[in-house]
Amino acid sequence: MEVPNFSDLGKSAQDVFKTGYYYGKGLFKLNVKSKKTGIFEMTSDLFINADTLKLNGLLETKYNTENYGNIVQKWTSDGTAFLGCEMTGKLLDGLTLLSEFFYNPQTTFKGMKLDTKYVNDRVNGICTLANDNFDPHLNVYGAIVMRFKEIFVGYQCGYKTATKKLTKNDLGFAFSYRDLAFHLRCTLIPNEFGCSVLYKVNSDWDIALNGISAKSGRRHEWMLGLAAKYKLDEDSILRFKMNSAMQLGTSLQLKLNENATVAFSFCFDCTNINRGNHKVGMGFYIEA
């Protein structure tokens, strides 16, 4: 079993809280993904906010060359184009290299990024160097997750040479015991602490608990949430969640056919039902 990257620590509990929920006051999402053919792969994400009529999207294509890795092309709705080359296992088994250039002809914003990732059954390490507008400064990011039997210990750090300040300084632990999965984390050490627990009731039921305690100066805030996912049948999944701010979210995901899935999600402000500060959204996925 490969070691997950830092952002995927506690992913099983994160999915219960986040997957299938797409709502603003009127938010629609369209996701289209091609099936892998070994040569060409395409993925697109499109978000439409019905309140502002603002469209955000990403189109990514990968072309697999036999000897030179993947040629990666991306385009975002703000006009930024990306061109890169990705090589996996060419130099060393488990090592992935990605070099990428980006440019926006409208704003003339440009830059480059170099990603290095190494994964095996004991460690997952990432190092990223990014430069904006080809100035003398770099944005540096690094993360490592190590596995000790069934315990995963991870740390991630981000640094901007322009401001000489840390942008990330996070520590995480993840481990499982029988039907329980735990994720303990400290974000921007020591400003925010979090804990999530996943309990797998059976093959159809997942229940997750998530708690956050954060401080900023003399201000201290906390948040507690409870979420559940229930598989109604082979083609439908019902999700719901509630937090200490009395926000109730629910989602129904339906598989229309082998290639298409639709999800309807809602968020209700239970502190004042009549105020009308509720949200709704829809997500549509196509794999062809």
Disulfide bonds with the S-S distance in Angstrom:
none
